[in-house]
């Protein structure tokens, strides 16, 4: 990430290198990774960030960044981008055809055809 970037994507399965990049990006904006909070899940680590030097009694709890979330810097604060604002390049979509079902069609499909007695 360059220093001019206003967004940072925290990847799934983040590596130590990703963490170093995030720490640098945050430091340029006056924020830091909270070393006292660590959460891991199937998608990778979540990161808690806070203003650098923040006193926790000031009412600003920080921000938890989950895997695959995009962080936005607005010049004063950091927040998570809404999912609709993030390009869906890695999201797969599957088209499921709509099937018109009537009560008769459902009933007919639910009853197996009987074989004639031999």
N, C-alpha and C positions, 0 to 999 in steps of 0.2 A: 504494500500500500504506500502511495506517495503522501507526503505531508499535506498536500492540498486536498486530498480526498475527504469528502464529508461522510462517507459510509465505509463500514468495515463488515465483511461477512465472516462470522465465526463458523468455521467448517465443521462438518460431522467428522468424528475421529481426529480431532485436532492433534497435531504433533507438538513437541517442544518448540520447534521452529515457528509454528503458528502462534504459540503463546508469546514468544519473543517479539514477533511482529505486532501483535495486539498490544503488548506492553509499551512498545515504542510509539505506536499510533496514539494510545491513550495519554502517554507522557507529554506528547506535543500539545495536547488539549487540556492538560492540568488534571488528568484522571489517572488512576492506577488500579491494578488488580488487587483485590483484597486477599492477602495470603492466608487469612484465617478461615476462609470458606472454600471448600472443595466438594464438588458433586460430580459423580460419574454415573453414566447410564449406558444403555445399549447403543445410543447414537454418539456417545463420546462425552467429554467433560463439559460441564457448565461452568461459567466463570462469573464470579461476583466482582463488580467494579464499583469504585467510589471516587469522589473527588480527592485528589492528592492532598494529604494533610488534613482531611476533614475530621472534625470532631463529631463523633457519632451522636452527641446530644443535640446537634443543631437541627435535627428533624429530617435530615436527608439520608435515607437508608441505603442508598446505592442502587445498583441495577444488576439483576441476574440475567446473564446472556446464555441462552440454551443453544445446543448444537444446531447449526444451519440457520440461525437467526442473523438478521442484518441490523447493525447498530448505525444510528444516524446521529451526526454531530451538527447542531444547528447554530454553532458559534458561541453558545453559552451552556447548553445542556446536551446530555447524551440520552437517547431513547431507542427503543426497539421499533424498527420500521414495521408498519402493518403488513400482513402477508400480501395484500393486494398491490402494495407498492414495490414488491420485490419481483424481479423478472422470474418467470416460472421455467427457466431453462432446464432445471434438473427434475422437474415434476412430470411424471408420466401421466397421461390421461388415457382412459379406455372408454371408447364409445360403447354404450350398452343400448341395443335397440329396444325401443318401447314396444311392448306386446299388448295389444288390446285384448283384454280378458273379459268375457261375459260370464255370467253365472252358469249358463248352459255349457260354455266351452270348458270352464273349470270342472264342472261336474262330469263331463264326458271324459276329460283327461284323467280324472281321479278314479274312474271305474274301469278295471281291466276288461278287455273283451273276453267273453266266455267262449270256450271251445265247445263245439257240439259233442254230445255224448256219443261214443262209438258203440 
